[in-house]
Amino acid sequence: MTKTTTATSKAKTTKHAAPWSERPNYGIPKFAMPQFDLPNMELPEAFREMAEKGVEQARDAYAKASEEAADLLENTYETAAKRATDYNRKLIEITRTNTRAAFDYVHELLGVKSPSEFIALTTAQMRKQFEIVSEQNKELSALAQELATEAAGIIKTSVSKAVNKAT
């Protein structure tokens, strides 16, 4: 079975299309590209000055636009970095709180004397932890929303300024 498969694949790979130069003509005439002789002429001095001024203005506009874009990115990055730091601090605070709660729970479990006391303690801990985690998620969500809103506000303000300058 492998011999037929290899023979088939060899037959497929050896069949190539003919190069473009060796393909049939089909009676289509070949055309040469027309050659246009453009006269050499001097540009008037006024036109040359106007072109140089246009290039200079375009160069200045490009420099201003790239400077504004760099400032926009810098401001957005600074804001995002500051808010990300706040978010990370909140995460560390939440981790500490949850770790302390876990150690307190384990300490309370060590004092359990009956299965019913164990179930009551575990149920109370689960409810308490669920409420704490729900509140922590709300706080993290609010921080993330502040970050996004502030970054979007900076971008919106900068783009509005750029559009107003352009018009």
C-alpha positions in Angstrom: 0.0 0.0 0.0 2.9 2.4 0.6 4.4 1.8 -2.8 1.2 2.9 -4.6 0.9 5.9 -2.3 4.5 7.0 -3.0 4.1 6.4 -6.7 0.9 8.5 -6.7 2.5 11.3 -4.7 5.6 11.3 -7.0 3.4 11.5 -10.1 1.6 14.5 -8.6 4.8 16.3 -7.6 6.6 15.8 -10.8 3.8 17.4 -12.9 4.6 21.2 -13.0 3.1 24.0 -15.0 5.2 25.2 -17.9 7.1 28.4 -17.4 5.4 31.6 -18.6 7.7 32.0 -21.6 6.9 28.5 -22.9 3.1 28.7 -22.7 1.1 28.7 -25.9 0.6 32.1 -27.6 -3.1 31.7 -28.6 -2.7 34.5 -31.1 -2.6 37.4 -28.6 -0.3 40.1 -29.8 2.4 41.4 -27.5 2.5 45.1 -26.9 5.5 47.1 -25.8 5.0 49.8 -23.2 4.8 53.2 -24.8 7.7 55.5 -24.1 6.7 59.1 -23.5 9.4 61.8 -23.8 8.7 64.4 -21.2 10.3 67.7 -22.0 12.8 69.1 -19.5 11.5 72.3 -18.2 12.4 74.6 -15.4 9.9 75.2 -12.7 9.2 78.8 -11.9 10.8 80.1 -8.7 7.4 80.9 -7.2 6.2 77.3 -7.7 9.4 75.9 -6.2 9.0 78.1 -3.1 5.4 77.2 -2.7 6.3 73.5 -3.0 9.1 73.9 -0.4 6.7 75.7 2.0 4.1 72.9 1.6 6.7 70.3 2.4 7.9 72.3 5.4 4.3 72.7 6.7 3.7 69.0 6.2 6.9 68.2 8.1 5.9 70.5 11.0 2.4 69.1 11.1 3.8 65.6 11.2 6.2 66.5 14.0 3.4 68.1 16.1 1.1 65.1 15.5 3.7 62.6 16.5 4.6 64.7 19.6 0.9 64.8 20.6 0.5 61.1 20.0 3.5 60.4 22.2 2.1 62.7 24.9 -1.2 60.9 24.7 0.4 57.5 25.1 2.6 58.7 28.0 -0.4 60.2 29.9 -2.5 57.2 29.3 0.3 54.9 30.4 0.9 56.9 33.5 -2.8 56.8 34.5 -3.0 53.1 33.7 0.1 52.4 35.7 -1.1 54.4 38.7 -4.5 52.7 38.6 -2.9 49.2 38.1 -0.8 49.9 41.2 -4.0 50.7 43.2 -5.6 47.5 41.8 -2.6 45.4 42.8 -2.5 46.9 46.3 -6.2 46.0 46.7 -5.5 42.5 45.6 -2.7 42.2 48.2 -5.0 43.5 50.9 -7.7 41.0 49.8 -5.2 38.2 49.9 -4.1 39.1 53.4 -7.7 39.3 54.6 -8.6 35.9 53.1 -5.4 34.3 54.4 -6.2 35.5 57.9 -9.8 34.3 57.6 -8.5 30.9 56.5 -6.1 30.6 59.5 -8.8 31.7 61.9 -11.1 29.1 60.5 -8.5 26.3 60.8 -7.8 27.5 64.4 -11.6 27.2 65.2 -11.7 23.8 63.6 -9.1 22.5 66.0 -11.5 23.2 68.9 -14.4 21.3 67.4 -15.7 18.4 69.5 -18.6 17.0 67.6 -19.7 16.5 64.0 -22.7 18.8 64.4 -20.4 21.6 65.7 -18.1 21.0 62.7 -21.0 21.3 60.3 -22.3 24.5 62.0 -18.9 26.1 62.0 -18.3 25.1 58.4 -21.6 26.5 57.2 -21.1 29.8 59.1 -17.6 30.1 57.6 -18.9 29.5 54.1 -21.6 32.1 54.4 -19.2 34.6 55.9 -16.6 33.9 53.2 -19.1 34.2 50.4 -20.2 37.6 51.7 -16.6 38.8 52.0 -15.7 37.5 48.5 -18.7 39.2 47.0 -17.8 42.5 48.5 -14.2 42.1 47.4 -15.3 41.5 43.9 -17.4 44.6 43.9 -14.4 46.7 45.1 -12.1 45.2 42.4 -14.7 45.7 39.7 -15.1 49.4 40.8 -11.3 49.9 40.6 -11.1 48.3 37.2 -14.0 50.5 35.9 -12.3 53.6 37.3 -9.1 52.6 35.5 -10.9 52.1 32.2 -13.0 55.3 32.6 -10.0 57.5 33.4 -7.9 56.1 30.5 -10.8 56.5 28.1 -11.3 60.1 29.3 -7.7 61.0 28.7 -7.8 59.5 25.2 -11.1 61.2 24.4 -9.9 64.6 25.6 -6.6 64.3 23.7 -8.3 63.2 20.5 -10.9 66.1 20.8 -8.0 68.6 21.2 -6.3 67.2 18.2 -9.5 67.3 16.1 -10.2 70.9 17.2 -6.7 71.9 16.2 -7.0 70.3 12.8 -10.2 72.1 12.0 
